[in-house]
C-alpha cells in the first residue's frame, strides 16, 4: 500500500520522477505532481508495474484530480552535453518550475538530486513504489515519453521504438549494427554493445 504523505503536516508535497534514463535514444522526461490531501486510488503504483492501458487510465485521473502537475524533458543532445544523471535532475527541475503552485516539499525518486534553494527535498530509493505522488509523477513521465517515442518511431521503424521505447533491446541493438545510429540516438552512450545472439 503506497503512502499519501511523507510527513503528516499541511505542507504541499510534490512527487518527482523521470523516465528514459537507461535508453539509447530519445529524451529523458520528468514529471512533478502535487496530489490532494484526501487523494485515493487503489490502482496507482510504480509505472513499471502497470500495463500501458492502466498507465493511460491513471494519466487522465492524475491530470484531472491533481492539485498541480507538470512534465518537462531534456533532449538527447542535452544528455550528451551534460550526461544522463544531470539531464535527469535538470528535467525534474524544469518540471518543478513549471508547476503553477510552488510546493513546500519535494519527494524525489532515487538517491541523487541537486537542491533547489527554496524547497525542502527528500530522496527516496524506489520511491515510486512507496509514495503516491512519486508514483503519479512516474506515470506522467512514462506516458509522455512513450508517446514521444511512438511518434518518432514513424520516422525510423527499423529500431522498433514503438515497442522498446528506446531501451537497449536485442532488436534495437541489431538495428544499430545494421543501419547505424539515427539523429535521435545518444552519442555519449555505448551504442555498439556486444549483442547476445542465439546462433
Secondary structure, 3 states (H helix, E strand, C coil): CCECCCCCCCCCEEEEEEECCCCCECCEEEEEEECCCCCCCCCCCCHHHCCHHHHHHHHHHHHHHCCEEEEEEECHHHHHHHCHHHHHHHHHHHHHHHCCCCCCEEEEECCCCCCCCCCEEEEECCHHHCEHHHHHHHHHHHHHHHHHHHHHHCCCHHHCHHHHCCCCCHHHHHHHHHHCCCCCECCCCCCCCCCCCCC
